[in-house]
Amino acid sequence: MACEQQNQEMLWEMVETISRGEMPAGHTVDDLRKLGLPLPGELIRDMQADGTVIVRQVAPSKLANAFVCDAPNE
């Protein structure tokens, strides 16, 4: 149980770092993808009036580098 909690805390710290647009130290894009985590720029931090921070993932269709097919190949 303690190892599981430690792993969850590590992942949350990585999400916090990613949500600030930074790459977690010592990790690569491949590392993040293997862990099922988003990349920097794929999360938005919203500060609420009461000081609460909400971290949301950007929809893939809203990402600047999202693939879009203009017309089907015929």
Helices and strands as residue ranges (DSSP letters): H 2-19, H 29-34, E 43-47, E 53-57, G 60-62
